[in-house]
Amino acid sequence: MTAPELYGIFWKAVAMLFDLGFTVNYACMDGGSSNRSFLGMHFENDARKKHYMVDNIVQEDRKIAMIMDASHSVKKIRNGCLASSSSAVKKNLCVNGNYILWSHWHDAYVWDQSQSLQIHRKLSLKHIQPDIAEKMRNHLAEECLNKDMLHLMQEYQSSLSGKGTHLTGTIKFLTHTSKFIEVFRDKREILLSSDKRLSTLQSVLQYFLDWENEVKSCDLPAPCKPSTDGNAG
């Protein structure tokens, strides 16, 4: 199904629901290509500028929030990490001078497998070297970014006896991704604006916004390569 077809079906459904006495406030979709194009039809440029809110063409005095689901965001984040390598030409993720490289995940996994009792029991080679199909599996992406992965990375850093400073950026990164996943996997409803989980999400958002501003304001040399220990050189 194409994005234009989805457009017609969606707004027809909104109109039918309105006729039945319902008001649509929110639309959430997965990251399929047609859905991404459909979303793009409602936002000319950056959807964030409109806070992901579009005019309701059925009820002109109301708006509808439109976003991709949390799993889509998690996979995009994981894919970005997966492509970040010390040998990569196009992508080296770096925050405050600390690189976030997929080799950190690989090395932590290898170390964990050498222990008599694994710290991250769900972590497997499918997580570290996913094929095309495995890249689409939500749980594999989440398990690379959740609190279990954070705990493993922290323990791996401790095992390096002071030589794990190159993992600092990755650990801080995982601190925020694990919070993001924990909130969105919490089945309890958020009923009040004072809910602490909203503050948690705000802190996660601020981390990524600060990172974005850092990248926009940074005049990086070309090529920008991490040093052998994973810190910015």
N, C-alpha and C positions, 0 to 999 in steps of 0.2 A: 504494500500500500504506500502510495506517495504522500508527501507532505501536503500538497493541495487537497488530496482526497481526505486526509485526516482533518484538515482545516474545516472543510464542509461538514463532516460527520460530527466533529467536536461541537461546533456552534449550533448545529441542529439539535444535538443532545442537550445543550444548555438551555435552548429555547423550550424543548419539550419538558424538561424538568421545571422550568419556570411556570409553564402552563399548569403543572400539577401542584404548584405551591412551594417548590423548592428553589433555593438560591445557591448557586455554585460559587464557592469562595476560593477554592484551591484545586489545582491540577498537578499531579505528580506523575512522572513518566520515566521509563528506563532510558538507557543511552543509545538506543537504536538510531541508525542514520536518519530514518524518516522522522523520528521524534525530534532529533536535533534540528533538522531542517524546519519542522513544524514550529519549534520554539523560536527559531530565527526569524520566521515570518512575522512574529509579534514584536520583535525588538530590532530596530534598525542597526544599532551598534552594540554597546555594552549593556547587557540586561541589568547589571548592577546599578546603573544610573537611574533606572526606574524601579529599583528594589524588587525586580522580578514581578512587577505588577503590571497587568494589561487592562485596558478598558473593557468592560463587559458590554458587548454590542447589543445584548438583549435587555440589560438593565443599565442605562446610561449613567446612573448615579452610583454605580458600584464598580469595583475592580475585582480581578481574579489573579491570584498568585500562581505563577507557573514555574516549576523548577524540575530539574532532573532528580532522581532519587539518590539517597545517600550512597548506595552501593556503586553507582556510576562514578561519583566523586572519589570514592576509595580506590576504585580500579584506575582512574586517571592518575591519582597520586602515586600508586604503586608502579604504574607503567613509567612514570617520570623517573622514579628511583631506579627502575630496572635498566633504563637507558643511560643512567649516569655512571660514567666509568672514567678511570684515570687515563685511558687510551682513547676516549671518545673525542671527536673533533667538534661536534655540535652541542653536546650537553654535558656539563659538569655542574651539578647542583651545589651551590655554595651559599652559606648564611654566615654573616659576620666573620668571614675568613675561614670558616670550617666547612670542609667538603662533606657531602652526603653521597656516598658511592655505594653501588650495589655490592661491591666486594666486601663491604662491612657485613652485609647480611650473609654472604657466602662464608666468610671467615668465622662468623659467629656460629653458623650452622655446623661447619666442620668441627669446630671446637666442642660444640654441644654433643655431637655424635660420638666424640671420643670419651665422654664422661660415662661413668657407670650408671648414672641416673640422669636422663635428659631433663633439662629445664623446660624447654618448649616441646612438649610431647607430640604436638600435631605437626610440627615443622618437618617437611620432607623435601626431597629433591624436586618434586613438582612445584613447590613454592619457589625454590631458588632458580630452577631452570625450566620455567613453564613453556609448554608448546603453545601453538595458536589457540587451541581449544581450552587449555588450562588457564590462559590469560583472561578468558571470559567468565571464569568461575568466581563468584563473589567471595566465597569463604576462603579461597586461596589468597586473594588479595588482602582480605581483612586480617588473616592470621599472620601476614607479614608486617602489619602495622598496629596490631592491638597491644594490650598490656602484657601479654605473654612474651611478645617479641621485645618489648621494652625491657622487661625483666631479664631476658636472655642477654640483650646487648649490654645491660648494666653489669651483669655477672661476668660476661666475657671481658669487658673493660677492666674489671677488678682483677681478673686472672692475669692480666698483662703487667701487673706490678709497676704501675707508673708509666708504662710505655703505650698506654691506650688513649692518649690525649686526642689522637686523630678521630676518635669515635664520639667526641663531645657534641659536635653538630648533629650527628645522627641520633644520639640519645635525646637531645632536646627536641628534635623533630618528632621522634616517636612518642615523646611525652605528650605532644599535642595531638597527633593522629590517634593515639590510644584513647584519649579523652573524647575525641569526636566520635569514634566508633562506639564507645561505651554509652554515650548519651543516646545515639540513634538506635542502639540495640536494647535500650531500656524500654520495657513494655508498659511502664506506668505512664499515665497521661500527664501532660503539662497543662495545668488549669489556671495557674497564676503567673503573672509577669515577674513575680518575686522568686519563682522557682530557681534554685541554685544551678540547675542544669543549663538555663539560658545564659547565666553569667559564665559558665564553663565554655559554652559555645562562643560567646563573645571574646573570651581570652584566646581561643583557638583561632578565630577569625583575625584577631589583632596580630597574632604571630605571622600569619600569611600575608596580611596587609603590610606589615613592617618589612617583610622579606621582599614583597613586590616593590615597595618604595626604595629599598636598598638597591635592587637590581636596576631600577629606572635611573637612579642617581649615580650609579657606579660606572666609571670609565675604565672598563677592563682592558688590559693589554691583549693583543691577539698574537698567537693563541694563548688562552689562559689555562694553564695546566696545574693540577694539584701536585704537590711534592710527593715523594715516595711514601711518606708517612700519612698522607691523606689531608694534610693541612695546606692552606693556600700558600703558594710559593711566589 
